Amino acid sequence: MALSLSGRPEMEQKEASPIPQKGAMKLSDTGPAANKDSDSEEKKSKWSLWLVAASLLGAFGSSFLYGYNLSVVNAPTPYIKAFYNETWERRHGHPIDPDTLTLLWSVTVSIFAIGGLVGTLMVKPIGRFCGRKWTLLVNNFFAITAALLMAFSLRAGAFEMLIVGRFIMGVDGGIALSALPMYLSEISPKEIRGSLGQVTAIFICIGVFTGQLLGLPELLGKESTWPYLFGLILVPAVIQLVFLPFFPESPRYLLFEKHDQAAAEKAFRTYLGKEDVSREVEEALAEGRVQRNILLVSTLELLRTRYVRWQVITVVVTMACYQLCGLNAIWFYTNSIFGKAGIAPENIPYITLSTGGIETLASIFSGLVIERLGRRPLLIGGFGLMTLFFGILTVTLTLQDRAPWIPYLSIVCILAIIASFCSGPGGIPFVLTGEFFQQSQRPAAFIVAGTVNWLSNFVVGLVFPFIQKNLGTYCFLVFAFICLAGAVYLFIVLPETKNRTHAEISQAFAKRNKAYPPAEKMDSAVADDKATDRPEPEASSTLDNHVKSGIV
């Protein structure tokens, strides 16, 4: 199929102007309201059935499991500790020392983050040989192995199986939180890239809520049934393993790294739900035109590349703020705050479900409005509101014994902080990592983002108990400062990336980087050709020659 590339003479461009699609109207015949309706219809047409199904299926077997494993250990905590104690007493003839039990439980919880870091570092070598889709599929074997180990640990009488299972589940989460955003970023049109990218965050929240729900005493949060909470991890993993192979690979991966133009065009047609994908292929080639022989950039090379320096810094800042903004501290205080508000202890698990519900609703809201409002307002506004509510929460916790209504205000602040986080900072950092970098840099960029994410997660789990012990309720001022610093940085540095190509985003950063990407030279050459009316070689033959020689 012949493709029309940029740089052709003006006369030829006019002749090659696309035929209006069915239902389209000329701008001269319509007013602003009709233009808005046309834009709305165009965005709706981007959501093909295959695109929606691939995003939902990919997230269900990936980010959903990450969120589920964040919350699933909370409800059965006393039963798991009793299992540790019984196993220790059976082996050694005496009960476990309280400090040893605390250490074992801390390892059980924190080893999930260590596994996540290992999984992040594994994404690039696995993705190089398997591609985006098959990386997600291979990842399911980690989830299945972990589920079996944790589910049968009680029957086997070996708490080591639970700890090892948590580590392997962390590996699964580390791979999922890098491979899934890459996959969604590469299969989606730029007009809905943000909304589709938010599917990752939405399913994390749904996973957290599901873990809270199934952990209720009436369901699986009992001494006799808690292993089934971990066994249910099998369900999403198996569903994804069965159905995802029927979906195409990422078209950009096929085009740039496999040099398979026919398969890439077929994948574009499937995901976009239309036959004419020449515009999408041309946009992809505009990114690849400057990369020539595509070789994956190493993490060290990415960090040394001057024209993406501020993109890397921005990813590091947003990912660090994502973990260090204090949401883990909120979970720590939730039960005590609800108790002081007069809620009966047996009812607190049901009230805690409200936090999971707020998370899910706020993330869905973010996915619906991200393409209207943009990334900047949601990120800066989210961190700004968290700063405000952390400040109010510090005051209410300090004065909570002064009046009976103050603890209820603390509950409102907790829900507001959760909603503020999930409406922007909870998902957009993953979207930005996919948008900032070109194809060859993307795996290395997700390694950087994932490393910062998991290290920050581990640091919070390690340091927060000491911060809380020394500062008490004033620990929230530390998180308020982190949120404020993140909001200020993003206000100064972050450009809007909504509906922009990679080249346009790179140009927005170029002045701050004091270095222009190689595309600048190519654009200048194209401009010179246009000025002198020198036609480019025939688009289709040029593309064919590039593909045959392994060059895009």
C-alpha positions as a printed NumPy array, in Angstrom:
array([[  0.   ,   0.   ,   0.   ],
       [  1.489,   3.358,  -1.025],
       [  1.877,   5.821,   1.825],
       [  1.972,   9.584,   1.522],
       [  4.968,  10.884,   3.481],
       [  5.624,  14.514,   4.374],
       [  7.801,  16.652,   2.179],
       [  6.011,  16.193,  -1.162],
       [  5.483,  19.292,  -3.356],
       [  2.533,  21.517,  -2.489],
       [  0.693,  20.74 ,  -5.73 ],
       [  1.043,  17.017,  -5.119],
       [ -0.144,  17.369,  -1.522],
       [ -3.334,  19.053,  -2.715],
       [ -3.968,  16.328,  -5.248],
       [ -3.389,  13.684,  -2.616],
       [ -5.72 ,  15.218,  -0.092],
       [ -7.835,  12.522,   1.506],
       [-11.415,  11.985,   0.423],
       [-13.807,  12.994,   3.174],
       [-15.159,  10.034,   5.093],
       [-18.804,   9.21 ,   5.193],
       [-20.674,  11.632,   7.366],
       [-17.876,  14.244,   7.339],
       [-18.703,  17.905,   6.702],
       [-16.659,  20.747,   5.328],
       [-15.495,  23.298,   7.867],
       [-16.842,  26.101,   5.725],
       [-20.327,  24.598,   6.009],
       [-20.331,  24.285,   9.762],
       [-20.119,  26.426,  12.849],
       [-18.081,  25.919,  16.013],
       [-20.747,  23.693,  17.586],
       [-20.733,  21.369,  14.592],
       [-16.929,  21.271,  14.643],
       [-17.001,  20.186,  18.291],
       [-19.535,  17.473,  17.444],
       [-17.259,  16.326,  14.627],
       [-14.26 ,  16.161,  16.988],
       [-16.353,  14.23 ,  19.492],
       [-17.465,  11.749,  16.852],
       [-13.855,  11.327,  15.692],
       [-12.71 ,  10.514,  19.228],
       [-15.553,   8.043,  19.69 ],
       [-14.539,   6.294,  16.471],
       [-11.051,   5.69 ,  17.912],
       [-12.472,   3.275,  20.502],
       [-12.655,   0.048,  18.491],
       [-13.907,  -3.157,  20.08 ],
       [-10.488,  -4.811,  19.739],
       [ -8.732,  -1.838,  21.356],
       [-11.086,  -1.796,  24.336],
       [-10.94 ,  -5.575,  24.742],
       [ -7.122,  -5.648,  24.568],
       [ -6.783,  -2.898,  27.176],
       [ -9.284,  -4.507,  29.574],
       [ -7.845,  -7.997,  29.176],
       [ -4.261,  -6.77 ,  29.463],
       [ -5.023,  -4.777,  32.618],
       [ -7.118,  -7.531,  34.224],
       [ -4.202,  -9.969,  34.158],
       [ -1.582,  -7.356,  35.049],
       [ -2.286,  -4.14 ,  36.98 ],
       [ -5.402,  -5.677,  38.591],
       [ -3.21 ,  -8.326,  40.224],
       [ -0.78 ,  -5.658,  41.428],
       [ -3.585,  -3.768,  43.168],
       [ -5.118,  -6.969,  44.517],
       [ -1.832,  -8.008,  46.125],
       [ -1.447,  -4.599,  47.76 ],
       [ -4.6  ,  -5.081,  49.821],
       [ -5.143,  -8.844,  50.042],
       [ -2.687,  -9.344,  52.939],
       [ -4.442,  -6.857,  55.243],
       [ -7.547,  -8.844,  56.255],
       [ -5.865, -12.202,  57.038],
       [ -2.911, -10.64 ,  58.899],
       [ -3.784, -12.122,  62.344],
       [ -4.403, -15.584,  60.851],
       [ -1.137, -15.523,  58.896],
       [  0.788, -14.511,  62.019],
       [ -0.9  , -17.345,  63.936],
       [  0.164, -19.719,  61.125],
       [  3.765, -18.485,  61.466],
       [  3.63 , -19.03 ,  65.232],
       [  2.169, -22.547,  64.954],
       [  4.708, -23.574,  62.329],
       [  7.591, -22.226,  64.416],
       [  6.342, -23.997,  67.571],
       [  5.921, -27.292,  65.715],
       [  9.47 , -27.096,  64.385],
       [ 11.313, -25.731,  67.437],
       [  9.137, -26.779,  70.343],
       [  8.457, -23.259,  71.627],
       [  6.43 , -20.208,  70.474],
       [  8.076, -17.718,  68.191],
       [  9.686, -14.66 ,  69.74 ],
       [  7.559, -11.505,  69.141],
       [ 10.49 ,  -9.674,  67.529],
       [ 11.128, -12.618,  65.204],
       [  7.442, -12.717,  64.287],
       [  7.502,  -8.989,  63.53 ],
       [ 10.598,  -9.484,  61.378],
       [  9.025, -12.366,  59.439],
       [  5.865, -10.374,  58.834],
       [  7.847,  -7.306,  57.723],
       [  9.784,  -9.49 ,  55.28 ],
       [  6.51 , -10.969,  53.985],
       [  5.134,  -7.511,  53.257],
       [  8.267,  -5.728,  52.001],
       [  9.64 ,  -8.565,  49.847],
       [  6.836,  -7.759,  47.388],
       [  8.654,  -4.489,  46.578],
       [ 12.02 ,  -6.254,  46.182],
       [ 10.403,  -8.659,  43.726],
       [  8.92 ,  -5.682,  41.886],
       [ 12.387,  -4.186,  41.426],
       [ 13.707,  -7.491,  40.08 ],
       [ 10.741,  -7.721,  37.704],
       [ 11.362,  -4.2  ,  36.425],
       [ 14.951,  -5.09 ,  35.544],
       [ 13.722,  -8.193,  33.687],
       [ 11.344,  -6.303,  31.386],
       [ 13.9  ,  -5.234,  28.804],
       [ 15.527,  -8.641,  28.1  ],
       [ 12.145, -10.396,  28.043],
       [ 10.535,  -7.67 ,  25.919],
       [ 13.395,  -7.697,  23.411],
       [ 12.705, -11.32 ,  22.439],
       [  9.007, -11.661,  23.225],
       [  7.494,  -8.28 ,  22.358],
       [  4.914,  -6.405,  24.408],
       [  2.026,  -8.859,  24.228],
       [  4.074, -11.985,  24.846],
       [  5.856, -10.339,  27.762],
       [  2.436, -10.011,  29.411],
       [  1.686, -13.645,  28.593],
       [  5.006, -14.953,  29.928],
       [  4.416, -12.895,  33.057],
       [  1.34 , -14.977,  33.865],
       [  3.548, -17.955,  34.71 ],
       [  5.029, -15.929,  37.576],
       [  1.513, -15.159,  38.841],
       [  0.395, -18.793,  38.573],
       [  3.515, -20.051,  40.371],
       [  3.104, -17.488,  43.15 ],
       [ -0.602, -18.27 ,  43.567],
       [  0.05 , -21.988,  43.964],
       [  2.863, -21.443,  46.48 ],
       [  0.836, -19.077,  48.656],
       [ -2.422, -21.031,  48.432],
       [ -0.817, -24.318,  49.541],
       [  1.524, -22.876,  52.179],
       [ -0.92 , -23.569,  55.019],
       [ -1.562, -27.163,  53.902],
       [  2.18 , -27.768,  53.515],
       [  2.925, -26.143,  56.868],
       [  5.684, -24.   ,  55.34 ],
       [  5.449, -20.235,  55.776],
       [  8.521, -19.94 ,  53.514],
       [  6.219, -20.784,  50.599],
       [  4.125, -17.698,  51.39 ],
       [  7.199, -15.457,  51.542],
       [  8.647, -16.833,  48.295],
       [  5.21 , -16.512,  46.663],
       [  5.04 , -12.845,  47.677],
       [  8.472, -12.277,  46.122],
       [  7.451, -13.963,  42.842],
       [  4.208, -11.977,  42.855],
       [  6.33 ,  -8.832,  43.182],
       [  8.288,  -9.911,  40.092],
       [  4.957, -10.248,  38.288],
       [  3.959,  -6.74 ,  39.403],
       [  7.284,  -5.227,  38.328],
       [  6.971,  -6.688,  34.832],
       [  3.273,  -5.789,  34.568],
       [  3.675,  -2.121,  35.542],
       [  6.298,  -1.663,  32.821],
       [  5.052,  -3.907,  30.005],
       [  1.354,  -2.979,  30.248],
       [  1.752,   0.84 ,  29.932],
       [  4.155,   0.284,  27.013],
       [  1.657,  -2.007,  25.308],
       [ -1.277,   0.379,  25.815],
       [  0.768,   3.386,  24.699],
       [  1.793,   1.674,  21.456],
       [ -1.615,   0.292,  20.419],
       [ -3.616,   3.487,  21.075],
       [ -4.133,   6.507,  18.8  ],
       [ -2.677,   9.711,  20.246],
       [ -6.177,  11.221,  20.57 ],
       [ -7.131,   8.72 ,  23.303],
       [ -3.67 ,   7.696,  24.519],
       [ -4.205,   9.282,  27.931],
       [ -7.607,   7.72 ,  28.512],
       [ -6.392,   4.276,  27.474],
       [ -3.273,   4.685,  29.605],
       [ -5.447,   5.348,  32.657],
       [ -6.8  ,   1.799,  32.352],
       [ -3.633,   0.737,  34.219],
       [ -4.52 ,   2.912,  37.23 ],
       [ -8.233,   2.05 ,  37.095],
       [ -7.516,  -1.665,  37.353],
       [ -5.002,  -1.126,  40.169],
       [ -7.82 ,   0.538,  42.127],
       [-10.313,  -2.183,  41.192],
       [ -7.766,  -4.751,  42.355],
       [ -7.334,  -2.982,  45.708],
       [-11.116,  -2.823,  46.159],
       [-11.524,  -6.501,  45.229],
       [ -8.899,  -7.507,  47.79 ],
       [-10.703,  -5.503,  50.472],
       [-14.075,  -6.964,  49.505],
       [-12.995, -10.615,  49.41 ],
       [-11.176, -10.141,  52.705],
       [-14.422,  -9.519,  54.589],
       [-15.177, -12.138,  57.268],
       [-18.372, -13.191,  55.459],
       [-16.34 , -14.076,  52.358],
       [-12.738, -15.325,  52.529],
       [-11.327, -13.332,  55.448],
       [-11.637, -16.262,  57.879],
       [ -9.031, -18.504,  59.496],
       [-10.089, -21.522,  57.462],
       [-10.341, -19.795,  54.069],
       [ -7.572, -17.18 ,  53.903],
       [ -5.376, -19.317,  51.56 ],
       [ -8.131, -19.045,  48.939],
       [ -7.54 , -15.282,  48.843],
       [ -4.146, -16.028,  47.3  ],
       [ -5.411, -18.904,  45.182],
       [ -7.822, -16.575,  43.375],
       [ -4.798, -14.91 ,  41.755],
       [ -4.975, -17.819,  39.303],
       [ -8.239, -16.582,  37.77 ],
       [ -7.074, -13.328,  36.066],
       [ -3.743, -14.92 ,  35.094],
       [ -5.375, -17.899,  33.389],
       [ -8.008, -15.748,  31.644],
       [ -5.316, -13.513,  30.169],
       [ -3.178, -16.511,  29.237],
       [ -6.091, -18.08 ,  27.322],
       [ -7.481, -15.052,  25.456],
       [ -4.657, -12.53 ,  24.925],
       [ -2.856, -14.691,  22.281],
       [ -5.76 , -13.974,  19.901],
       [ -4.902, -10.246,  19.907],
       [ -2.248,  -8.68 ,  17.652],
       [  1.162,  -7.605,  18.895],
       [  1.925,  -3.893,  19.293],
       [  2.035,  -2.471,  15.731],
       [  4.95 ,  -0.173,  16.591],
       [  6.952,  -3.091,  17.94 ],
       [  6.254,  -5.008,  14.722],
       [  7.183,  -2.038,  12.535],
       [ 10.311,  -0.822,  14.289],
       [ 11.83 ,  -3.828,  16.022],
       [ 10.614,  -6.719,  13.835],
       [ 10.621,  -4.698,  10.575],
       [  7.395,  -6.425,   9.547],
       [  5.389,  -3.738,   7.753],
       [  2.557,  -6.04 ,   6.665],
       [  1.96 ,  -7.352,  10.185],
       [  2.183,  -3.823,  11.599],
       [ -0.441,  -2.501,   9.175],
       [ -2.692,  -5.463,   9.964],
       [ -2.332,  -4.765,  13.695],
       [ -3.129,  -1.082,  13.138],
       [ -6.277,  -2.03 ,  11.194],
       [ -7.398,  -4.417,  13.934],
       [ -6.867,  -2.032,  16.832],
       [ -8.169,   1.083,  15.061],
       [-11.131,  -0.687,  13.472],
       [-10.638,   0.775,   9.978],
       [ -8.997,  -0.15 ,   6.696],
       [ -7.136,   3.078,   5.896],
       [ -4.304,   3.33 ,   8.437],
       [ -1.924,   5.333,   6.244],
       [ -2.01 ,   8.361,   8.58 ],
       [ -1.148,   6.245,  11.632],
       [  1.648,   4.435,   9.807],
       [  3.016,   7.765,   8.585],
       [  3.03 ,   9.17 ,  12.131],
       [  4.845,   6.071,  13.346],
       [  7.376,   6.384,  10.54 ],
       [  7.916,  10.042,  11.41 ],
       [  9.16 ,   8.798,  14.769],
       [ 11.21 ,   6.012,  13.223],
       [ 12.651,   8.087,  10.369],
       [ 15.311,   9.544,  12.65 ],
       [ 16.219,   6.225,  14.258],
       [ 17.475,   4.405,  11.166],
       [ 18.727,   1.012,  12.393],
       [ 16.616,   0.586,  15.507],
       [ 18.683,  -0.615,  18.433],
       [ 17.307,  -0.598,  21.943],
       [ 18.996,   2.046,  24.051],
       [ 20.545,   0.865,  27.305],
       [ 19.588,   2.502,  30.583],
       [ 23.026,   4.114,  30.873],
       [ 22.803,   5.468,  27.316],
       [ 19.364,   6.914,  28.078],
       [ 20.69 ,   8.687,  31.16 ],
       [ 23.555,  10.118,  29.096],
       [ 21.345,  11.32 ,  26.223],
       [ 21.162,  15.081,  26.541],
       [ 17.999,  15.735,  24.546],
       [ 15.9  ,  13.569,  26.903],
       [ 17.537,  14.716,  30.148],
       [ 14.553,  16.639,  31.49 ],
       [ 12.159,  13.932,  30.369],
       [ 14.107,  11.438,  32.515],
       [ 14.209,  13.852,  35.469],
       [ 10.462,  14.43 ,  35.168],
       [  9.746,  10.689,  35.13 ],
       [ 11.96 ,  10.213,  38.207],
       [ 10.211,  13.063,  40.07 ],
       [  6.674,  11.922,  39.219],
       [  7.4  ,   8.281,  40.086],
       [  9.089,   9.236,  43.368],
       [  6.16 ,  11.476,  44.312],
       [  3.77 ,   8.68 ,  43.292],
       [  5.159,   6.485,  46.082],
       [  6.368,   9.102,  48.601],
       [  3.202,  11.223,  48.639],
       [  1.889,   9.506,  51.77 ],
       [ -0.915,   7.252,  50.61 ],
       [  0.652,   4.327,  52.486],
       [  0.504,   6.445,  55.648],
       [ -3.199,   7.004,  55.026],
       [ -3.812,   3.242,  55.035],
       [ -1.852,   2.997,  58.284],
       [ -4.091,   5.529,  60.054],
       [ -7.443,   4.584,  58.551],
       [ -8.56 ,   2.032,  61.14 ],
       [ -7.545,   4.163,  64.151],
       [ -9.27 ,   7.256,  62.743],
       [-12.446,   5.332,  61.997],
       [-12.351,   3.877,  65.529],
       [-11.993,   7.302,  67.158],
       [-14.907,   8.552,  65.07 ],
       [-17.1  ,   6.135,  67.031],
       [-17.363,   3.391,  64.416],
       [-17.569,  -0.067,  66.018],
       [-14.437,  -2.193,  65.391],
       [-16.471,  -4.944,  63.71 ],
       [-17.859,  -2.394,  61.221],
       [-14.508,  -0.8  ,  60.3  ],
       [-13.704,  -3.334,  57.487],
       [-16.964,  -2.383,  55.769],
       [-16.289,   1.346,  56.124],
       [-12.78 ,   0.781,  54.77 ],
       [-14.423,  -0.474,  51.582],
       [-15.466,   3.134,  50.981],
       [-11.808,   4.059,  50.486],
       [-11.465,   1.411,  47.774],
       [-14.687,   2.631,  46.166],
       [-13.469,   6.236,  46.189],
       [-10.178,   5.109,  44.608],
       [-11.987,   3.341,  41.791],
       [-14.449,   6.162,  41.067],
       [-11.715,   8.817,  41.096],
       [ -9.521,   6.829,  38.699],
       [-12.469,   6.294,  36.324],
       [-13.197,  10.034,  36.481],
       [ -9.573,  10.734,  35.575],
       [ -9.786,   8.384,  32.599],
       [-12.921,  10.148,  31.343],
       [-11.559,  13.713,  31.582],
       [ -7.838,  13.307,  30.874],
       [ -8.255,  13.997,  27.143],
       [-10.348,  17.092,  27.883],
       [ -8.375,  18.631,  30.741],
       [ -4.915,  17.289,  29.883],
       [ -2.148,  15.739,  31.979],
       [ -0.803,  18.931,  33.562],
       [ -3.97 ,  20.1  ,  35.369],
       [ -4.743,  16.639,  36.744],
       [ -1.204,  16.038,  38.011],
       [ -0.586,  19.507,  39.448],
       [ -4.122,  19.782,  40.796],
       [ -3.93 ,  16.311,  42.356],
       [ -0.687,  16.999,  44.217],
       [ -1.894,  20.49 ,  45.164],
       [ -5.135,  19.193,  46.683],
       [ -3.237,  16.466,  48.533],
       [ -1.016,  19.176,  50.066],
       [ -4.099,  21.072,  51.245],
       [ -5.878,  18.057,  52.727],
       [ -2.719,  16.705,  54.376],
       [ -2.416,  20.059,  56.15 ],
       [ -6.05 ,  19.945,  57.299],
       [ -5.676,  16.297,  58.365],
       [ -2.676,  17.186,  60.539],
       [ -4.777,  19.793,  62.345],
       [ -7.802,  17.51 ,  62.799],
       [ -5.69 ,  14.617,  64.114],
       [ -3.954,  16.923,  66.578],
       [ -7.27 ,  18.316,  67.841],
       [ -9.438,  15.208,  67.449],
       [-10.143,  14.939,  71.219],
       [-11.366,  18.527,  71.465],
       [-14.78 ,  17.975,  69.851],
       [-16.806,  14.89 ,  68.805],
       [-17.196,  16.049,  65.212],
       [-13.476,  16.496,  64.471],
       [-12.779,  12.763,  63.774],
       [-15.495,  12.869,  61.103],
       [-13.644,  15.75 ,  59.461],
       [-10.533,  13.543,  59.513],
       [-12.475,  10.859,  57.631],
       [-13.505,  13.409,  55.004],
       [ -9.858,  14.475,  54.63 ],
       [ -8.766,  10.854,  54.163],
       [-11.337,  10.286,  51.42 ],
       [-10.396,  13.621,  49.791],
       [ -6.688,  12.705,  49.779],
       [ -7.433,   9.333,  48.185],
       [ -9.676,  10.948,  45.547],
       [ -7.066,  13.639,  44.787],
       [ -4.361,  10.998,  44.351],
       [ -6.379,   8.719,  42.079],
       [ -7.705,  11.551,  39.902],
       [ -4.217,  12.341,  38.584],
       [ -1.003,  11.269,  40.358],
       [ -2.251,   7.681,  40.688],
       [ -2.06 ,   6.847,  36.979],
       [ -0.642,   9.656,  34.839],
       [  3.058,   8.948,  35.683],
       [  2.744,   5.665,  33.743],
       [  1.149,   7.51 ,  30.811],
       [  3.921,  10.141,  30.706],
       [  6.667,   7.51 ,  30.672],
       [  5.171,   6.036,  27.512],
       [  4.697,   9.447,  25.87 ],
       [  8.083,  11.053,  26.581],
       [ 10.334,   8.563,  24.787],
       [ 10.722,   7.132,  21.309],
       [ 10.459,   3.436,  20.505],
       [ 14.11 ,   2.518,  21.075],
       [ 14.254,   4.415,  24.397],
       [ 10.944,   3.255,  25.878],
       [ 12.066,  -0.028,  27.531],
       [ 15.019,   1.704,  29.218],
       [ 12.727,   4.532,  30.326],
       [ 10.328,   2.09 ,  31.96 ],
       [ 13.278,   0.435,  33.73 ],
       [ 14.215,   3.83 ,  35.194],
       [ 10.591,   4.584,  36.136],
       [ 10.019,   1.123,  37.607],
       [ 13.263,   1.198,  39.588],
       [ 12.352,   4.543,  41.156],
       [  8.811,   3.319,  41.794],
       [  9.793,   0.117,  43.599],
       [ 12.757,   1.593,  45.49 ],
       [ 10.515,   4.405,  46.745],
       [  7.909,   1.81 ,  47.73 ],
       [ 10.533,  -0.106,  49.705],
       [ 11.867,   3.07 ,  51.363],
       [  8.375,   4.095,  52.488],
       [  7.78 ,   0.679,  54.051],
       [ 11.166,   0.82 ,  55.769],
       [ 11.238,   4.434,  56.948],
       [  7.599,   5.285,  57.621],
       [  7.339,   3.43 ,  60.976],
       [ 10.253,   5.521,  62.292],
       [  8.762,   8.774,  60.948],
       [  5.423,   7.933,  62.517],
       [  7.034,   6.981,  65.856],
       [  8.998,  10.24 ,  66.123],
       [  6.563,  12.717,  64.58 ],
       [  3.187,  11.155,  65.337],
       [  0.383,  12.884,  63.471],
       [  2.831,  15.542,  62.252],
       [  4.282,  12.954,  59.855],
       [  1.671,  14.127,  57.356],
       [  3.494,  17.452,  57.076],
       [  6.414,  15.559,  55.504],
       [  4.076,  14.169,  52.86 ],
       [  2.447,  17.573,  52.374],
       [  5.894,  19.027,  51.604],
       [  6.641,  16.217,  49.101],
       [  3.303,  16.795,  47.336],
       [  3.886,  20.557,  47.241],
       [  7.406,  20.117,  45.851],
       [  6.055,  17.772,  43.164],
       [  3.301,  20.209,  42.18 ],
       [  5.747,  23.138,  41.921],
       [  8.221,  21.133,  39.852],
       [  5.535,  19.938,  37.435],
       [  4.1  ,  23.455,  37.124],
       [  7.52 ,  24.762,  36.067],
       [  8.791,  21.886,  33.914],
       [  5.98 ,  19.689,  32.567],
       [  4.543,  20.621,  29.139],
       [  1.09 ,  19.454,  28.136],
       [  1.352,  16.193,  26.167],
       [ -2.327,  15.747,  25.335],
       [ -2.905,  14.82 ,  21.69 ],
       [  0.773,  15.384,  20.81 ],
       [  3.139,  13.13 ,  18.901],
       [  6.493,  12.136,  20.347],
       [  8.248,  14.639,  18.083],
       [  6.06 ,  17.501,  19.347],
       [  6.669,  16.517,  22.97 ],
       [ 10.424,  16.398,  22.325],
       [ 10.265,  19.905,  20.865],
       [  8.496,  21.142,  24.006],
       [ 11.435,  19.904,  26.104],
       [ 14.167,  20.951,  23.635],
       [ 14.73 ,  24.473,  24.976],
       [ 15.1  ,  23.264,  28.558],
       [ 17.404,  20.414,  27.481],
       [ 19.47 ,  22.871,  25.407],
       [ 19.7  ,  20.111,  22.849],
       [ 17.421,  19.179,  19.979],
       [ 16.587,  15.597,  19.015],
       [ 17.926,  14.273,  15.69 ],
       [ 14.479,  14.87 ,  14.187],
       [ 15.289,  18.567,  13.98 ],
       [ 17.877,  17.988,  11.286],
       [ 15.462,  15.832,   9.33 ],
       [ 12.713,  18.457,   9.627],
       [ 15.097,  21.136,   8.372],
       [ 16.023,  19.034,   5.376],
       [ 12.347,  18.427,   4.568],
       [ 11.665,  22.146,   4.838],
       [ 14.508,  22.886,   2.403],
       [ 13.114,  20.355,  -0.051],
       [  9.714,  22.024,   0.109],
       [ 11.214,  25.464,  -0.395],
       [ 13.076,  24.39 ,  -3.527],
       [ 10.206,  22.202,  -4.817],
       [ 12.399,  19.124,  -4.808],
       [ 10.099,  16.093,  -4.671],
       [ 10.886,  13.239,  -2.299],
       [ 11.327,   9.751,  -3.726],
       [  8.119,   7.82 ,  -4.165],
       [  6.784,   7.104,  -0.672],
       [  5.949,   3.46 ,  -1.18 ],
       [  9.263,   2.566,  -2.794],
       [ 11.217,   4.452,  -0.132],
       [  9.363,   2.643,   2.612],
       [  9.802,  -0.721,   0.92 ],
       [ 13.551,  -0.145,   0.503],
       [ 13.893,   0.829,   4.151],
       [ 12.01 ,  -2.236,   5.326],
       [ 13.937,  -4.601,   3.047],
       [ 17.226,  -3.263,   4.364],
       [ 16.065,  -3.498,   7.992],
       [ 15.922,   0.282,   8.283],
       [ 12.872,   2.346,   9.251]])
